[in-house]
Amino acid sequence: MPCKDLIAYELKPLPDTGKVADALDSMEDAQLEQLPVVDEKGLYLGILTFEMLSNAAAPDATLKDLVHQMPLLKAAVNERAFPYRAAKVMFDNGLDMVPVVNDADELQGMIDKKNMLGFLVEQTGLLQSGGIIILEVKSFNYSLSEIARICETNDVLILNLQIKSIPDEDALHIIIKTNTRDLSAVQAAFSRYEYNVSVIEGDLNTNSLVQERYDLLMNFLKM
């Protein structure tokens, strides 16, 4: 899926021929702190912020005057880029939206937080029913093929897998979204292979829990 498929077409850029006061109104209407500004040919010039516009000396001044007076953030993504790139640009620059341009640097539209969040939720499989397992492993012990094999042999399908480094520990968190909430068997399998299962969200086998509590009771009675 390219970035152009996530464009929120209801959001409109600021023309550089417009007035500062009108640009402020546009941001308030869109409930955004930033909007891209374009010239009369639709060429992307950069991002103007609500703060920049509010600090402008003359509300009747044109945006073209501001563009020439101050450096603008030129953050943007190409329309063919994968949306992960847009998410990074949005996060790194603290943006409410990300401008999308073509190869000629012409603005094609914007990706807002709502569309980005919807994409990320869909990509991570959170909309599908199932469970979540988080493994903690040393970086040098990480093996995607082994993790996949353990899941497959226990009839668990991996819908999504993400990796997060643990700072200063040379370790990884492996976050696995599964197609089932019945994770008892695969949890036991990971434990047998000496994986540290740090978090599990799913339904453990009821029979296993009953047996475990029965064994605890028997051990107590033998004391």
HELIX and SHEET records of a PDB file:
HELIX    1   1 CYS A    3  LEU A    6  5                                   4    
HELIX    2   2 VAL A   20  ALA A   30  1                                  11    
HELIX    3   3 PHE A   50  SER A   54  1                                   5    
HELIX    4   4 LEU A   63  GLN A   69  1                                   7    
HELIX    5   5 PRO A   83  ASN A   93  1                                  11    
HELIX    6   6 LYS A  113  GLN A  123  1                                  11    
HELIX    7   7 SER A  139  ASN A  141  5                                   3    
HELIX    8   8 LEU A  144  THR A  153  1                                  10    
HELIX    9   9 SER A  184  ARG A  192  1                                   9    
HELIX   10  10 THR A  206  LYS A  222  1                                  17    
SHEET    1   A 3 LEU A  14  PRO A  15  0                                        
SHEET    2   A 3 GLN A  34  VAL A  38  1                                        
SHEET    3   A 3 TYR A  44  THR A  49 -1                                        
SHEET    1   B 3 VAL A  77  ASN A  78  0                                        
SHEET    2   B 3 MET A  97  VAL A 101  1                                        
SHEET    3   B 3 LEU A 107  ASP A 112 -1                                        
SHEET    1   C 4 ILE A 158  ILE A 166  0                                        
SHEET    2   C 4 ALA A 171  THR A 178 -1                                        
SHEET    3   C 4 ILE A 132  LYS A 138 -1                                        
SHEET    4   C 4 ASN A 196  GLU A 201 -1                                        
END                                                                             
